Amino acid sequence: MNKKLTSIATAALLVLIAGCSSIEIKGVVRDKPTGNPLSSATVSVGKESTSTNAMGAYSLEISDTSEAMIVNAPGYYMYSKTIGQDKINDIDLVPRDSDQ
């Protein structure tokens, strides 16, 4: 009986671990007209969030690729997309005072 219980507990643990897997998405956020990197832009997916560094780069561990990625920066229009299978997501944000 103990062997059966141990097997069931092991199987349940493996299912739990598999369900908690995450992937890393990364990329660079840039100003669309100039191509310059944007530091301190916020990149969010579900409950996870990070800010871009001085080179506009970000990295984020997520577990659900069906959720929308939202990118915000002061003075720019918000950008949103579904991640899907894309592990690298370079984003060009449009300034609010631009017609692009």
N, C-alpha and C positions, 0 to 999 in steps of 0.2 A: 504493500500500500504506500509506503514512504517513497519508493522509487517512482511510482506513478504520479504522486503529488509533486515530487521534484521535477519530473518531466513536464508536467503542466505548468509549474511556476517558471521553468526555463523558457518554455514556448511563449508564455505571456510576456516575459521580460524582453524577448527578442522582438515580438510584435510592437511592444511599447517603444523600444529603441529605434526600430525601423520607421515608426510613425513620427519620430522627433528629428528626422534628418533635416539638415539645412544645406543651403547652397550659398555661395558668395557671389554677389553681383558687384560689379565695379565699373568705373568709367570716369569721364571728365565732363564737367559742366563749363560751357563757354558762352561768351557774349556772341550772339549770332552775327551781327554786322562786322565785328573786328576779329573774331576768333580768339580773343584774349580769354584766359581762364578766369572763372569767377570763384573767389574764395568766400567762405562763409555762406554758401547756398545750402539750403536744407533739402535733403533727399530722404523721403519717407516711403515705407512699404508697410501697410498695416500698422502694427504697434511699434515697429522698429524705425529708428530715425538716426541720421548722422549729418554732419556738416562737411562741406568740401574744405580741403586744405588750401594753402597759398597757391598751389598749382592747379586748383580746380578739381582735384581728384577726390574720389570717395570710394568706400568699400563698405558693404553692408551684408550681414548674414541674415538670410530670410528662410522661412520654411514653406511659404505658400506663393508659388510663382503665378497663381491666377489673380492675385491682388494687384491693384493699380499702384504704380510708382508715381509719386507726386514730387515735383521739384519746384522750390520757391526761392526767390532771392529778391531783396528790396529793389524796387524800380524796374522789375521784369514781370512779364505775364507768367502765370503759373503754367507748368507743363505736366501733363499726365499721360501715362501709357500703361498697358498691361504688359507685364514682363515676359510671360510665356517661357520660351526656351533661351532667351537672350541673357547671357551671363555678363556681357559687356554692353553697357548702355551709355554711350557718349551723347550728351544733351546740349543743344544750342538754344539758349533762352533769348527771347525777343524783348528788347527794352520797351517799356510802356510808351515812350515818346517816339517810337519807330512805326513806320507803316509796313514793315516786313511781315 
